[in-house]
């Protein structure tokens, strides 16, 4: 099991992960715990920042530079339908909570 996931985002399959540093930052930015964030996404009671910050920090945790992660979020999340970005954010959080199969491991997992 791993906490990483590969998801199509924007124009390519990308590695996402929320290692402890990014998970703590996500909680700080959103002002609540990881469990509350997951619950809000599952219940469709999320704020836009719940989606965008989960994706941005997930990209960084997956190995994308912070600068590139921000550019990707601006390009592919800010003005897209929420129905497109919700599954990505949910997959990133679910990978952190429940793990994913080793077949999805990324080079940063080694």
Helices and strands as residue ranges (DSSP letters): E 4-9, E 12-17, H 20-30, H 34-42, H 48-61, H 66-76, H 82-98, G 102-104, G 107-109
